[in-house]
Amino acid sequence: YSTAENSADALKKAIIEDDIDNTVVAMCNLGNACGTCHANFRRLLTSQLTNEVSGWSGKYIKGCE
């Protein structure tokens, strides 16, 4: 939860500062944090984690790992 909260705070700051590069990074980080937590909650296999994360961020940001 802390990772997601920190990522959300970073995203908010980047948006307020109109910093597109950091907005992209923050979106990726937030997507990864959310996906990781959801994966743990659902007890997904490691190989399925990539699909979980891409559902949050990969469709919005090209190259988000």
C-alpha positions as CSV (number, residue, x, y, z in Angstrom):
1,Y,0.0,0.0,0.0
2,S,2.8,2.4,0.8
3,T,4.3,2.0,-2.6
4,A,1.0,2.7,-4.3
5,E,0.5,5.7,-2.0
6,N,3.9,7.1,-2.8
7,S,3.4,6.5,-6.5
8,A,0.1,8.3,-6.4
9,D,1.7,11.3,-4.6
10,A,4.4,11.4,-7.2
11,L,1.8,11.3,-10.0
12,K,-0.1,14.2,-8.4
13,K,3.0,16.3,-8.0
14,A,4.1,15.6,-11.7
15,I,0.6,16.6,-12.9
16,I,0.5,19.8,-10.9
17,E,4.0,20.7,-12.1
18,D,3.0,19.8,-15.7
19,D,6.0,17.5,-15.9
20,I,5.1,15.1,-18.7
21,D,8.2,12.9,-18.3
22,N,7.7,12.4,-14.6
23,T,4.0,11.9,-15.2
24,V,4.8,8.9,-17.4
25,V,7.2,7.5,-14.9
26,A,4.7,7.9,-12.1
27,M,1.9,6.3,-14.1
28,C,4.1,3.3,-14.7
29,N,5.1,3.1,-11.0
30,L,1.5,3.4,-9.9
31,G,0.4,0.7,-12.3
32,N,3.2,-1.6,-11.1
33,A,2.3,-1.0,-7.5
34,C,-1.4,-1.6,-8.0
35,G,-0.7,-4.7,-10.1
36,T,1.7,-6.2,-7.6
37,C,-0.8,-5.8,-4.7
38,H,-3.7,-7.1,-6.8
39,A,-1.6,-10.1,-7.9
40,N,-0.8,-10.9,-4.3
41,F,-4.4,-10.6,-3.3
42,R,-5.5,-12.9,-6.1
43,R,-2.5,-15.2,-5.5
44,L,-1.5,-15.1,-9.2
45,L,1.5,-16.9,-10.5
46,T,4.5,-14.8,-11.2
47,S,4.0,-15.3,-15.0
48,Q,0.6,-13.8,-14.7
49,L,1.8,-10.7,-12.9
50,T,2.8,-9.1,-16.1
51,N,-0.7,-9.3,-17.4
52,E,-2.1,-7.9,-14.2
53,V,0.3,-4.9,-14.4
54,S,-0.3,-4.2,-18.1
55,G,-4.0,-4.1,-17.4
56,W,-3.4,-1.0,-15.2
57,S,-0.7,0.8,-17.1
58,G,0.5,-0.9,-20.3
59,K,-2.5,0.1,-22.4
60,Y,-2.1,3.7,-21.4
61,I,1.7,4.2,-21.7
62,K,3.8,2.8,-24.5
63,G,6.9,1.0,-23.1
64,C,5.8,0.9,-19.5
65,E,7.5,-2.1,-17.9
